[in-house]
Amino acid sequence: MRRRSANASMRKAPPGVETRCAVIIALLGGVPLAGCGGAAEEAPCAKVCSCTCGGDGACADDCVRVCEANVATYDDCLMLHGVLAFSCQDECGGAFGGSEGEAEAEAEAEAEAEAEAEAEAEGECGADDADCVDCGAVICESPEVCCGTTPGAGCTGAAACGEDAWAACDGPEDCPGEDCCTSVKLTFGNEFMSASAECSSPCTLQSYGTDGNIVESVACRTSSECAGVVGTFGVPYNNCCFAAGYVVGACMSDTYAANTEDGGGTCY
C-alpha cells in the first residue's frame, strides 16, 4: 500500500533571463545601477529570479547577477519584485508575488508530483489502476483488500480482515473478464451495517428488505457508470451511491439512493 498524494503538474521554466531583465530594466527607467543592498535574509533578487527561472539553478544564478547589477538599493530590489508580481503571472501560475504560504504550498505540490512520478516509475499504482483499491487514506494493492470503514479502513489480507466492510475491487479494471460486484446492507433505520465488493460475473442486481435494506449491484464511481443498469422488475439503478464510511460506490435505485443518503451516505 502507499499513501495517497495529490496530483500536481510540474511548472515549466519561463523563457530567457536576458530578455526578461531587459524588460525589467526598461520598466525601471533603463538606467543600469550597481549593487543590491538591504536585508540579505529576504534576498529579493533571489525571489525575483525564482519566478524568472522556474527552479533552474544555473538560470537563477545568472538572473541574480543581472538583477543585482541593475538595481542600487534594497527598495529597488523590492520594486523589481513588485514589477514581476505582474509580469510573471502567466509563467508562474499566479503564485509569484503571493504570500510565503502560497510559495510553500506550491513547493509541496511540486514535491508531491515528484513523489507521484517516482511511485509510478517503481510500478506502484493509483486507485483507478488495475489491482488497486481506493481505501481512503491509502491504496490497497492486490492481493490485499480494503478492510473496514473510513476513516479507520486499511489494507490487509482477505482472510485476516474480520470486518463487516471490505473491498477486493472498486471498479471493472480490477476484474478482467468479470465485474466488480457489490453488496450493501443498511438497517431499516438506514444506518450502515455491512458491505462488500468482489469480482464476479454476472453481478446480481436486486434490492430487498429482510433483516435490513439490502442492495446487490455493480460498483461505480459516478452516476454515468450506472446508465443502463437495471434491477428487479426493470427498475433503473441510475444513482451511484456510497454508503456512510464505505469506500466503494454501488449503482442503486432512487428508493435505495434515498435510504443511503438518509443514513449519511452520498449519491452522485
N, C-alpha and C positions, 0 to 999 in steps of 0.2 A: 504494500500500500504506500501511498505518498500523500503529502499534504496538498490540498488544492491551492492553486495560485491564480491570480487574476491574469487575464490575457492583456498584454500591452505590446504596442508596436514600438520598435526602436526608432529614435529620431534620427533623421538623415542630417549630415553636416551641411550647413548653408554654404553658398558659393563664396568665392575668393576674398581673402582678407584685404589685399591691397585695394580692390575695388570698393569694398565696404568702408575702409578707412578713408579713402579719397572722398567719399560722400560725407562722412562724418566731419572731416576737416573743412569741407565746403560749408557744412551747416554751422560750424563754429567760427566762420568768417574767413577761412582759407589761410589763416596765419599759423605756420608751424611754430610750436612753442617747445620749450625744453623742460624735461624732468616732470615726474609725477610725485608730489609730496603728500603729506597728510597722514591720517591714521592707517598705518600699514596693515593692522589686523582686519580691516574691512576690504582691502585690496580691490578698489573699484575698477581698476583696469582689468583685473582678472575676472570680475563679474561681467564686464563688457565682453570680454573675449570668450567666456563660456558660451555666450549666445552666438557670437560670430563664428566660432569654430565647432560648435556642437559636440564637444568632448574629444576632439582630435588634439592630442598633446603637443605635437610639433607645430600645428597651426596656432594653438593658443600661445606658445612661446613667441612666435613671430608677431602675433597680434598684440601681445602685451608690449613688445618692443616698439611697434608702431604707435600704439596708444600712448605710451609714456613719452615718446618723442614729440608728441603733438599737443600735449596739454601741460600747463605750467603748475597748477595748484590742485590741491585736493578738491576744491569746489569745481574746478574744470573737469576733473575726473567724474564727479557726481553728475555734472551736467551732461557729460558724454554718456554716462549710464542712463540718464533720463531720456536723452535723444533716442538711444537704442531701444528703450522700452516701447517706442512706437515703430521704429524702422525694422525691428526684428520680430514683430508679432507673428508673421506668417511662418518664417523658418523655425521659430522656437515654439510653435504651438500655443502662443499666448502666455506661456509661463514666465518668460523673462520680464523683469521689472516687477514681479509679484512679490509676495511675502516669502520669508525663509521657509515657512511651512509648505508653500506650493513647490519650492525648489526641492525640498526633502521628499515630498510626495512623488515628484517626477523621477527623482533618483531611485526611489523604492520601486516604482513601476518598471523602470529600466532593468533593475536588478532582478525583479520577478520574471521579466521577459527573458532574460539571460538564463535564469534557472529553468524556465519552461522549455527553452530551446535545448538546454543540456539534457533535461529529462527525456525529451523526445529522441535526442540523438542516442541515448542509452537504451531506447526501446520501451520506456515507460509510457503509459497511455492515459488518455483523458476519459472522462465519464461517457462520452459518446463513441468511444472506440470499442472494438470487439473485445470480449472477455474482461471488460472493466465495468464496475457498477458504482454509480454515484451513491455515496454513503454519508452525505452531509459534509463533515469536515475533512473526510478522507475519501480516497477512491480505492475500492477493493478489486484486486486482480484475481481472476480465476486461477486456482480452484477455490479461493476463499469466497465467502458470501458476506453481504452486509447484514449484520446481526443486531437486532434491537431497533428502537425508535430514537429519533433525534430529540435532544442534542447528544444523547449518550451512545448512539449507534457506532459500531466499529466493525472491523474485519476479523473473521475467524473461519475455521473450517466448518463445513456444513454440519458434521456430526457433533461438533462442540458448541453449537450455537445455544440451544436450550431456551430460546426466547420465543414469544408469540408472534414476533415480526422478523422476517428475514427475506432476503432477495438474492437470488443467484444470477439474475439478469435485470436489466432495466430498459431493454429495447431489442428489436429484432436482430441488431448487429451482433448480439451475444449468442444467438441461436441459429446457426447455419442450417437451413432446410426446415426449421421449425419456427414457432412463435414464442414470444415471451408472455407467458400466461399468468394472470394474477387472480388472487382471491382475497377479498377484503371483508371483514366482519365487524359490524358495529352492534352495540346493544340496541334495544328498542328505544332507548333514550338518545341514540346516535353517538354514544361515546365509543372510542376506539377499543376493540377487543383483540383482533389479530389480523395478520396479513402475510401473504407470501407471494413470491414471483419466481417462476422457474420455466425452463424451456420445455415445450411440449407441442404436439400437433395432432389435431387442431385444438385451439383453446375452447373450453366450454364457455358459452355466452348465455348466462342466465342470472336472474336476481330473485331472491325469495326470502321469506321470513319464517324461521322455525324457532330457534333459540336466540335469534338476533336478526339484524338486517344484513344479508349476505349478497355480495356481488362477485360473480366469477366472470372474468373478462380478459381483455388483452391489454398489455402495457402501452402507455403513451407518455408523451412529454407535452404535447399541445393538442387542442381540440381538432386541429386539422388532420391529425393522425387517426381520429375516430370517425372520419367521414366514411359512410357505408357500413359501419359496424352495427349489426342488428342483433338484438337479443330475442328472448322468448316472445312468441306471438307477434313478431315483426316490429317490436319496439326499438326505435333507434337509440343506440348508445353513443350519442354525439357530443358528450361532455368528457373532457379529460380532467379527472379529479384526483387529488392527493389527500388521503385521509390524514388527520392530525398526527404528526410525528412520523409518518411512513414515507419512505424515500422514493417509491415507485408510483407513478400515476396509473390509473385504470380508466378505460372508457366506460361511461355509465349513462343510464337513462336520466331524464330530467328529475324523476322522483328520487332516485338514489343520489343524484348530484345535490339535491336539496338536503337530503339526510346528511351527506358528508359535510356540507358547509355548516349545517346546524351543529354538527359535532366539532367544529373548529377547523375543518379541513378547507381546502382551496380547490376551485374548479376553474378551468381555462377554456 
